[in-house]
Amino acid sequence: MPSIPPSLPPSPPPYNINQNPHKGNRGLARAWHAAKNSWRGLVFAFNEESAFRQELTLALVLSPIAIWAPVTGLDRALMFATLLLVLVVELLNSSVEAAIDRISFEQHDLSKRAKDFGSAAVFLALLLALVIWATILTPVVTTLLI
């Protein structure tokens, strides 16, 4: 005879945005506060995250190549986009790491897995940048050498 599943606890009331004290700003005030928070995040990442500083340095070193390389506008945009993507993914990785560390510094398999996923995402973004840059610049370098 099949067993009857236990009854589920009652669902919490639906979320209402008015319950969130952080959602009070609207319009230009919201945009202004978002911009200030974004700037603070960038400054904090620069001051506290060595990987972000390294990838920002890489982007600053490679940017002149993207500007002066004899490539199409679309190629140039792709080159810049991959540099920005690496920085974006690094910021997301750092935020995952900060959230995990906020929960606990204790070693845990799920915490390690979350951090490793973030690291893998950064690696893939760097790999994508390498492939795009190599694909675009190989013909340019070959033409210069011949």
Sine and cosine of phi, psi and omega as CSV:
sin_phi,cos_phi,sin_psi,cos_psi,sin_omega,cos_omega
0.00,0.00,0.76,-0.65,-0.01,-1.00
-0.93,0.38,0.60,-0.80,0.02,-1.00
-0.99,0.12,0.49,-0.87,0.01,-1.00
-1.00,0.05,0.81,-0.59,-0.01,-1.00
-0.91,0.41,0.53,-0.85,0.04,-1.00
-0.90,0.44,0.47,-0.88,-0.01,-1.00
-0.94,0.34,0.57,-0.82,-0.01,-1.00
-0.99,0.15,0.51,-0.86,0.05,-1.00
-0.92,0.39,0.40,-0.92,-0.01,-1.00
-0.90,0.44,0.56,-0.83,0.02,-1.00
-0.95,0.32,0.57,-0.82,0.07,-1.00
-0.93,0.38,0.35,-0.94,0.03,-1.00
-0.88,0.47,0.46,-0.89,-0.02,-1.00
-0.88,0.48,0.50,-0.86,0.02,-1.00
-0.93,0.37,0.68,-0.74,0.08,-1.00
-0.82,-0.58,0.78,-0.63,-0.05,-1.00
-0.85,0.53,-0.44,0.90,0.00,-1.00
-0.93,0.37,-0.26,0.96,0.04,-1.00
-0.98,0.18,-0.26,0.97,-0.09,-1.00
-1.00,-0.05,0.90,-0.43,-0.03,-1.00
-0.95,0.32,-0.20,0.98,-0.03,-1.00
-1.00,-0.06,0.03,1.00,-0.07,-1.00
-0.94,-0.35,0.52,0.86,-0.07,-1.00
-0.99,0.11,-0.39,0.92,-0.07,-1.00
-0.99,0.15,0.57,-0.82,0.03,-1.00
-0.71,-0.71,0.36,-0.93,0.14,-0.99
0.88,0.47,-0.71,-0.71,-0.06,-1.00
-0.91,0.41,-0.54,0.84,0.04,-1.00
-0.89,0.46,-0.67,0.74,0.03,-1.00
-0.89,0.45,-0.70,0.72,0.00,-1.00
-0.89,0.45,-0.66,0.75,0.01,-1.00
-0.89,0.45,-0.73,0.68,0.00,-1.00
-0.91,0.41,-0.61,0.79,0.04,-1.00
-0.89,0.45,-0.66,0.75,0.01,-1.00
-0.90,0.44,-0.68,0.73,0.04,-1.00
-0.89,0.46,-0.68,0.73,0.02,-1.00
-0.91,0.42,-0.63,0.78,0.03,-1.00
-0.90,0.44,-0.70,0.72,0.02,-1.00
-0.88,0.48,-0.70,0.71,0.03,-1.00
-0.87,0.49,-0.62,0.78,0.03,-1.00
-0.90,0.44,-0.67,0.74,0.03,-1.00
-0.90,0.43,-0.68,0.73,0.02,-1.00
-0.90,0.44,-0.70,0.72,0.01,-1.00
-0.89,0.46,-0.69,0.72,0.02,-1.00
-0.87,0.50,-0.67,0.74,0.01,-1.00
-0.91,0.42,-0.69,0.73,-0.05,-1.00
-0.96,0.28,-0.53,0.85,-0.18,-0.98
-0.93,-0.37,-0.31,0.95,-0.12,-0.99
-0.91,-0.41,0.96,-0.28,-0.04,-1.00
-0.90,0.43,-0.58,0.81,0.02,-1.00
-0.89,0.45,-0.63,0.78,0.03,-1.00
-0.90,0.43,-0.68,0.74,0.03,-1.00
-0.88,0.47,-0.66,0.75,0.01,-1.00
-0.90,0.44,-0.70,0.72,-0.02,-1.00
-0.95,0.32,-0.54,0.84,0.09,-1.00
-0.91,0.41,-0.66,0.75,0.06,-1.00
-0.88,0.48,-0.70,0.71,0.05,-1.00
-0.85,0.53,-0.70,0.72,0.00,-1.00
-0.90,0.44,-0.66,0.75,0.00,-1.00
-0.93,0.36,-0.56,0.83,0.04,-1.00
-0.95,0.32,-0.64,0.77,-0.06,-1.00
-0.99,0.15,-0.39,0.92,-0.05,-1.00
-0.83,0.55,-0.69,0.72,0.05,-1.00
-0.87,0.50,-0.55,0.84,0.05,-1.00
-0.90,0.44,-0.69,0.72,0.01,-1.00
-0.90,0.43,-0.57,0.82,-0.01,-1.00
-0.94,0.34,-0.72,0.70,-0.16,-0.99
-0.99,-0.12,-0.14,0.99,0.01,-1.00
-0.91,0.40,0.65,-0.76,0.02,-1.00
-0.98,0.21,0.97,0.25,-0.03,-1.00
-0.78,-0.62,0.19,-0.98,0.00,-1.00
-0.95,0.32,0.27,-0.96,0.05,-1.00
-0.87,0.49,-0.62,0.79,0.03,-1.00
-0.91,0.41,-0.68,0.74,0.05,-1.00
-0.87,0.49,-0.69,0.72,0.01,-1.00
-0.88,0.48,-0.69,0.73,0.01,-1.00
-0.89,0.46,-0.66,0.75,0.04,-1.00
-0.89,0.46,-0.64,0.77,0.01,-1.00
-0.89,0.45,-0.72,0.70,0.04,-1.00
-0.92,0.39,-0.63,0.78,-0.03,-1.00
-0.88,0.47,-0.64,0.77,0.00,-1.00
-0.93,0.37,-0.57,0.82,0.06,-1.00
-0.91,0.42,-0.68,0.73,0.03,-1.00
-0.92,0.39,-0.61,0.79,0.01,-1.00
-0.87,0.49,-0.67,0.75,0.03,-1.00
-0.86,0.51,-0.69,0.73,0.01,-1.00
-0.91,0.41,-0.66,0.75,0.02,-1.00
-0.88,0.47,-0.73,0.68,-0.03,-1.00
-0.91,0.42,-0.60,0.80,0.05,-1.00
-0.90,0.44,-0.66,0.76,0.05,-1.00
-0.89,0.45,-0.67,0.74,0.04,-1.00
-0.91,0.43,-0.66,0.75,0.05,-1.00
-0.87,0.49,-0.70,0.71,0.01,-1.00
-0.90,0.44,-0.58,0.82,0.01,-1.00
-0.94,0.34,-0.60,0.80,0.08,-1.00
-0.89,0.45,-0.72,0.70,0.01,-1.00
-0.88,0.48,-0.66,0.75,0.01,-1.00
-0.90,0.43,-0.65,0.76,0.01,-1.00
-0.91,0.41,-0.66,0.75,0.03,-1.00
-0.89,0.45,-0.71,0.71,0.00,-1.00
-0.92,0.40,-0.50,0.86,0.04,-1.00
-0.90,0.43,-0.60,0.80,-0.01,-1.00
-0.94,0.35,-0.75,0.66,-0.01,-1.00
-0.12,-0.99,0.57,-0.82,0.12,-0.99
-1.00,0.04,-0.09,1.00,-0.01,-1.00
-0.90,0.44,0.63,-0.78,0.05,-1.00
-0.92,0.38,0.78,-0.63,0.03,-1.00
-0.52,-0.85,0.64,-0.77,-0.05,-1.00
-0.85,0.52,-0.65,0.76,-0.01,-1.00
-0.94,0.35,-0.60,0.80,0.06,-1.00
-0.90,0.43,-0.69,0.72,0.03,-1.00
-0.88,0.48,-0.68,0.73,0.00,-1.00
-0.88,0.47,-0.70,0.71,0.00,-1.00
-0.88,0.48,-0.70,0.72,0.01,-1.00
-0.92,0.39,-0.63,0.78,0.03,-1.00
-0.92,0.40,-0.60,0.80,0.08,-1.00
-0.88,0.48,-0.69,0.72,0.03,-1.00
-0.89,0.46,-0.68,0.74,0.04,-1.00
-0.89,0.45,-0.65,0.76,0.04,-1.00
-0.90,0.44,-0.61,0.80,0.02,-1.00
-0.90,0.44,-0.66,0.75,0.05,-1.00
-0.89,0.45,-0.69,0.72,0.02,-1.00
-0.85,0.52,-0.71,0.71,0.00,-1.00
-0.91,0.42,-0.60,0.80,0.05,-1.00
-0.90,0.43,-0.66,0.75,0.06,-1.00
-0.91,0.42,-0.66,0.75,0.04,-1.00
-0.89,0.45,-0.68,0.74,0.05,-1.00
-0.87,0.50,-0.70,0.71,0.02,-1.00
-0.87,0.50,-0.70,0.72,0.01,-1.00
-0.87,0.49,-0.72,0.69,-0.02,-1.00
-0.90,0.44,-0.70,0.71,0.00,-1.00
-0.89,0.45,-0.75,0.66,-0.02,-1.00
-0.88,0.47,-0.69,0.73,0.00,-1.00
-0.91,0.42,-0.65,0.76,0.00,-1.00
-0.90,0.45,-0.66,0.76,-0.03,-1.00
-0.97,0.25,-0.66,0.75,-0.14,-0.99
-1.00,0.03,-0.31,0.95,0.01,-1.00
-0.84,0.54,-0.75,0.66,0.03,-1.00
-0.90,0.44,-0.56,0.83,0.01,-1.00
-0.91,0.42,-0.74,0.67,0.00,-1.00
-0.91,0.42,-0.66,0.75,0.03,-1.00
-0.86,0.50,-0.68,0.74,0.02,-1.00
-0.90,0.43,-0.63,0.78,-0.01,-1.00
-0.93,0.36,-0.53,0.85,-0.05,-1.00
-0.99,0.13,-0.35,0.94,-0.04,-1.00
-1.00,-0.04,0.00,0.00,0.00,0.00
